[in-house]
Amino acid sequence: MSELAGATLAIATHVYGSGPADALEEYARERADRVLVLRHAFSYARQVDSVVRRWEDGQLVEDRRVAWHGRIPEPITWTKDFFLDLLWSRRVHGTIDVFVGIDSLNAAAGLALRRRRKARRAVFWTIDFVPDRFPSRALNGIYHRFDRFCVRHCDETWNVSPRIEAARRERDIVGPQRVVPIGANVRPSQSPVPGRLIFVGHLLEKQGVQIALRALPLVREHRPETHLVVVGDGPYRSALESLAHELELEAAVEFKGYVEEHAAVEELIARSAVGLAPYDPAIASFTAFADPGKIKNYLAAGVPVVTTSVVHSAPELERAGAGIVIAYDHRALAAALEGMLGDPERLQKMRAAAGAYGADADWTTVFDRAFEGLAARRIYTAPS
């Protein structure tokens, strides 16, 4: 029986697109009696608003936008989001058994509700942790004070990577923490479209898609069927499109843009030969402490990965035969791709290894372990 059977769960998150909060909602609505979901859009998202959803006995009973804030300063929207968490949680009948706040602002709302006995347990799920999160010293200080407070006082802090707790320890930030990694929807492996490479993610310079574009002409000299599908949008998209034009790659690169349906993204991944995550180590500070969802989605579909040392699991991926770790250089990327695409037997072995590695990333397994661990922990009281 699920640890959420008979329970009321609340999930509060900030979002850009689909992500871990959606997976937790899908998991919980089939197991908990009641689920409250509060989604606040980041200022750079396509639609800047907050949405509330409620599920009862697996049925959606409410789904509506509760506030629109436009393009206004982030500190104002953060304040609004905090109070919306409190307001809409207090409208839930009875007590919330577990409040999961994804980021410290939402976790702090869970602590406030616990203090008022509206919530029994507050969980802080850290999707990313960055020592220098903001260019502003003042905002960076606020960010770390909230982080310290939530780690110290929440019943449990879930970190997507072991690097986060180590980084906190260096700052003398302690509290009950465990690794709850990013998961994926595991699906059967499919025959890939010959030569298809794929990148999925927010298009920022740090993602390294530019070296994939520069590597492509080198690979196509020997493997002319090689082509790249780019799924996602972001401020760096126009620069990437300009580079593709400069390299005369219009016929070999497809920019899909933002794809709303995650199932459609999973299908594109499953039919790809290799997944790309070539992060730039010089500027990928967010990723260094994260657990990139794109890599989990690649592996869950049995698609091997080419990445850089930025990713905390990179050495393990390479040892498992599920990926290749390269220096951040387009020639190194081209060499890795030629070695994979030019050797069908090797590629097939890597696809099998990727599928085996990715099976452990199944969201159901991830959340079963997380809630079993939370249930086993006694109610936590921070030291005075």
Steps between C-alpha positions, in 0.01 A plus 500: 500500500625850419623724780262766364187286536236704687724808504471859382805621308582855392756584229619858452742582221635756257494386139621580152369191321428143598725360771529315831187659646291352220644156566427531874144615426440204270644260757306646793158537339482121459604432860398784736139574590547870425767694314542876486732637231620861494698599191665842473659596170853636486526853365656373176232235436268520203195564717561692822230400746420271792275197472324292765388141442325265740453125472267291714497120474685524169250744348584858401260729688665838441737639238527873457729795480498692827723798431664678211798718581638608165864597458566660837806482729567149627509585874139619469390182324684286757307671781174445314584133446580445869167642611310307234653181640365592843160618376416203282639244742282634778192449282563125492270316736684343793873465548758459225702191587803585285582836341774474235653836412716495188749782574554675832226762456231235465656288775489803731125521438476136604683580823260788568206265450658239726549762771127578479425124512350509153774265377652205687823473305694737276742375236749718311583351158812668362505473122804726467750663732741771392756662733478822298136488397454872428738773384360718779678442832182591688280254308765231529504550876121470520511185286748330735319613816179344371689185402665473843171558680312237298771235528526559874126492572328279240424140592716395209689658212510311172804578280517392138876444525748410777704808410235725657537370855880513466483863388268586788731331746776736389269784602414329830142440386375179661171318538335170402578454129480217249550463125174489304619519140324611186314210343342423165224300339671177401385376161596212270794564270416572137698478179662840450471712190843452337742776598256692719657697784276678749530781749215582739503800731487871566712670234771683691866545413607272786322204340769470233277446197737727309778238510253239376433722198872546439559125533225408255686588172797289616279199569305543176819473295495128577138453613291727272171374646588652840259774606404681819157560653490784756198495731450808717503875495685778676698821463790331319285352223553783249880475542483125436281545193743761366791262555316218322442735206866608501610135491246424223326242718138596437427157347676315782361680806137525607403748772173365641453779753310442823292180484208509742426127517771314690391173337585650161847592629549147632407360159757722328765385750412133462553516122842666534840332481689721746397759760713812546576689822828684423498750788762774503697453827591870508141623536285200601495584873135395540558160341803416715272442801195375307382170356412591140161370396599476135760235581249295699251523213763387250601202713143402584439458126818298452685785329872535587634841596795718409568754774776687682644470851256764629240230574557333839409155364726527192772257621238245603326528163825434320588204724159349429555532126193721470679816396821674401654791690686749282698818538296808411619515140318446170778278365477273805124483454538417131748221578266350760204508263695349212615220730140423597316550171773331297493181708144356509599217734651741751199732474262211564695397811492857626124520440451183705722640778308830492169320537630293793640809670185703436265236641597603854392857420132407474296768679292245690814344646642843587187615685431165669847519658458866593168462681602173665806679636293795618248274672782317681644825636358625825352849510797733483574787737790730416759543775470824691 
